[in-house]
Amino acid sequence: MNPFIAKKTNQAYERNAINVYVPSNINMGWRLVQDNCLYNQLRRSLRYKFFRKNNEINHSKKFFLIHFFLLKIFLIIMFSLKVFFFSNSFCNSLRENNQKTLVKLSQKYRSSCQQLWFFPQRIIQGFAHFILIFK
């Protein structure tokens, strides 16, 4: 929010005065300034310091948020690939190594393999839908 918001008062003796809230020197809050000339001087002097500081903070926040979002996407993709390969290798090892117990174990583990792949598959479908909408 721009701190240099000017409001003219209705009183006759303060007709030319402007109420301005500017940040204090020790950064403990805001102080009220009621003067046109002082308002212009403070605006010129604080424009560089105050807005440069805010731009640096906003830039660091944007930098952090973008990299955090990219890290989340990378971790979700790696997790989905890991679960996918784990479930396929798990089911394949059951089929190859134990042909006799496959009938017993397939009923037990087939649903778990499908459940392991279902959640990352829905995440990837959601990302693809999001990319197609906002492309």
Residue pairs with C-beta under 8 A, 6 or more apart in sequence:
3 20
3 21
3 22
3 23
3 30
3 50
4 20
4 22
4 39
4 42
4 43
5 20
5 21
6 18
6 19
6 20
6 39
7 18
7 19
8 15
8 17
8 18
9 15
9 17
9 19
14 34
16 36
17 34
17 35
17 36
18 34
18 35
18 36
18 39
19 32
19 33
19 34
20 32
20 33
20 34
20 38
20 39
20 42
21 30
21 31
21 32
21 33
22 30
22 31
22 33
22 42
22 46
23 29
23 30
23 46
23 50
24 30
24 31
33 39
33 42
73 127
76 120
76 123
76 127
77 124
79 120
80 120
80 121
80 123
80 124
81 120
83 116
83 117
83 119
83 120
84 117
84 120
86 116
87 113
87 116
87 117
88 113
90 109
90 113
91 109
91 110
91 113
94 102
94 105
94 106
94 109
95 102
98 105
